[in-house]
Amino acid sequence: SRNSHPTGKSPLSLLCASTNAGDVQLLIHGRYPIATLFDTNNVGKTAIDSTVVFSSDLEHISILKQEKGKLLSFVIYSIPAFVVHRYSLQTISALYSSIRSHLQAIGEGIPAVISAWKNALRPLDIKMDALAKILKNYGISTMNLGSVLNNHMMLGRAWEHANALEQFWTGIQMNDQLLVKMEKALHNNAAGVETMARSSLLAPARALIICIQELYGLDDELLPETLRLAKISKVILFAIEFLLSQIL
């Protein structure tokens, strides 16, 4: 499931899994394949039991294959690269898991913040819907409500559609006390959305950039992919910071 994805704090684990062809796959955290040990004895096509044993340093792997108690093959593989690159393997797998978890957090946070923002503005939307209904009754365009309100404030009764706005401002639940209460509620709601966006979007976006920066220098073969991830993460951070600037 999605909740079982490893994180950067998950200890490094290596899973050996036999395929239908009798080969053995090595998977980091039981999910991400990194190597395949091919069955050179061609005994994997029958239904067999496999026993896999690692040495403590992961350099040697012994694989015992048998069927109904009968020995079919016993092979010892040597993988010195595991010892040589053990630190890099552990670091890269931890960073990969962290990057994945941060991206997942951002992906889940975006719709949650959007939904919270819509709920935060609902009191104002109700008022604007009422204004739009009155304007339509007077045959006034509702494409730009901000311009309508600005014209009324600047021109007052001299504005040709002043009657429509006076009907709006003198309507039910439009007295000064209720408007002040609504303004306070909107500020509180916006502050709540800002806090939510900072924790569920900004924090993982910044952590994402830090994780990607730590990949530099670990492996030259990863450099092109690291540069691509760095570019994408900066775009994500810029978009989130822009979103927060609109809420503030």
N, C-alpha and C positions, 0 to 999 in steps of 0.2 A: 504494500500500500504506500501512498504518498508519505504517510507519517513515519514510515520505517526507513526513510533515506538516511544514510550516515551523515554526520556533521563533521566539522573540523576537529571536534573534541572526541570523535569516535576512535577507539584504538584501531591500529592497522590490522586487518584480518585478510587472510588469503584462503579462498575456497577452491578445492579440487572437485571437478564434476566430470563424470564419464559421459560421453556422447553415445548415441546409438551406433556409431561406427566403431566404437571401442577406443576412440581417442580420449585424451584427458585435457580439459580446459582449466586454466588457472584464472580466477576472477578476484579482483580486489573488492573487499567488502561484500563478496558474494554477488556482485552486480556487474562489475566492469571487467570484461575479458582483457587480459594482457598477454597471454601466451597459450599455445596449444601443443601438447605433447602427443605426437602421432603414434598410433599403434603399429609398430613395425613387425609385430608377430602375426598380424592378421587373425587375431582370435576374438575380435570384438563383435563379430557378426552373430554370435550365439548369445543366449541369455547367460551371463556370467556375473559373479560377485567380485567386486574390486575392493581392495584394501590399500589405502594410500597413507604413507608415513613420511613426514618431513623431518629433516635434521633440525636441530635447534637454531642453526644460523640460516636455514632455508636454502642452503647451497645444494643439498642432495634430496632427492625425492625417490622413494621406493614404491613401486606399484605391484601388488600381488593380485593376479587374476586366477580365479578358480570357478569351477562349476560342479555343484553337488559333491564338494569335498575333494575333487580332482584338480591338481595343480595344472594350470594352462600356461602361465608365464609368470616370470618374476624379473622385473626390470628396475634398474637404478639409473635415474637421470641426474646429471650434474648441471646445475645452472649457476655458474659463478657470478653472473651479472647481478643476481639477487643480493649477493654479499657486497659487491663493489658499489652498487647503486642503492643500497638499502635505505640510506638517509634520504636521498632524493625521492625514492619511491614513496616513502612514508610521508614526506613533506608534500609532494605533488598530489597524492591521494587525499590528504587532509584538506589541502587548499581547494581541490576540485570539489570535494564534498561541501566545503563551506560556500564556494561560489554557487553551487547548485541550490543550497538552502537559502542563500540571500536572494537569488533570482526568484525562487518559489515564494519567499516572503513578500517581495515586491509585487509579484503577479497576483497574490491574494489580497495585498493591501490596496491596490488601485481601485478595484470595484467597491471595496469596503469604504474607502474615503469618498468616492463619488456618491455612494448611497447616503453617507453621513452628511455630505454637503447639501444634497437635495433636501434631506430632512431638516437641516439647519435653516434653510431659506424658505421653508414651507409657509411660515406666517406672512412673510413678505410676498410670496407668490399668490397667496389668497387675496391680499390687497390689490396686487397688480391685475389679477384676473377680474376683480370687481371694476377697476378702472377701465380695463379694456372693454368690458361689457357696456359701460356707460358711453364710452367713445364711439363704439359701433352704433349705438342707438342714435347718436348725433351725426353719424356719417363721417366720423373722423378716423383717419388711418391709425392703426395700432402697431405699425411696423417699428416705430421708435418711441417708446413711452418716455424715455429720458428726455427727448427733445420736446415732447408735449408738456412735461412738467416744468422744464426750463423756460419755455415760452410763457407759461402761466405765471411763474415767479417773476420774470423780467417785465412783463407787460401788464399783469393784473387784469383788471376789468377791461382794459383797452384791447386785450386779445380777443379775436373774433369768436373763439370757442370758450370763453371764460365761463359761460353758464354750465358747460359740461363738467369742468373742474370744480366749480362751486358745489354742484350736486354731489360730487365724489367726496369732497372734504367735509361736507355737512351730513354725510350719511351716517348710518348706524355704526357704532364702535369706531368712530374716528375722532373722539375727543382727545384733548392733550394728554390726559393721564394714561389712556390706553396706548397712545402712540409712543410715549416715553417707555412704558412697560415693554412694548414690542421691540423698541430699539435696544433696550437692555438685554432682552432675550436673544436678539440676533447677535449681539456682541459676544454673549456667553456661548452661544452655539458655535460661532466662528472660532472662538478660542479653543473649544473642545475639538473641532475638526483639525485645527492647526496642530494641537498636541498629538492627535491620532496620526496625522500625516507625518510628523517628525519621527514618531516611534516606529510606524509600520512601513514608511517609504524612505525617508531621508537617512535614518540610521542604517538600514541594510544596504542602501546605495553607497554610502561612504565606506562601509565595511567591505563591500564588493570591490571597490577600487583598491583598498589596502591589500586584499587577498591577491588580486591580479598583479599588483606591484611586487609582491613577494615571489612571484613566479619568475621574474627577471633573473637571469644568471644561473638558474638551476639546470637548464638543458637548452643548448643552442637550437635543437630541433623544435623546441616549443616556442621559440621567439616569434615566428610569424603569427602563430595562433594567439600568443600572449598580446602582441601588438593589436590584433583585431579585437580581442576581448577588452583591451584597455580603451580603445576608441568607442566601442559600444557602451561601456560602463560610464564614460564621461558624458555621452549623449543622454543616458538614463538619468544621471545626477543633475545635468542641466535642466532637463524637463521637469524633474521633481522640484528643484529649487524655483523654477518659474511658476509651477503650480502653487507653491507656498507663498510666493510674492503676490499672487492674485487673491489668496485668502486673507493675507494680512491687511 
